[in-house]
Amino acid sequence: MKLNDLPTVYTVNDLLDHLKGRLGRGKLMQHLSQVPEFDGGPTHRRWSNRIVFYPEDITRLLSSLECPSKSSNATTRRTWRVLKTSWY
């Protein structure tokens, strides 16, 4: 296996730098502890005491932040009701 064949791995700091202040460290860490898995896969990985992310983990993590759903094991979720109105 060559060094170029290794997967890209990101740290918490890498992710926070990429999000540029849209999400704070505290909120991210709280979310990671509450939602370790989403949509059938992990939102992050642990290497010893470090939290790391593969690119596919980041995709799942961002999806889990957008809209909590049944697949996220969230205890509460927001629901929206659409009112049917007649405008004609």
VENWO-V615529 format. One record per helix or strand of 2 or more residues. SS is the DSSP state (helix for helix, strand for strand). FROM is the first residue (numbers start at 0). LEN is the number of residues. If there is no record, write none. Layout:
SS/FROM/LEN
SS/FROM/LEN
This chain:
helix/2/3
strand/8/3
helix/11/8
helix/24/10
strand/36/2
strand/40/2
strand/44/3
strand/49/5
helix/54/12
helix/69/3
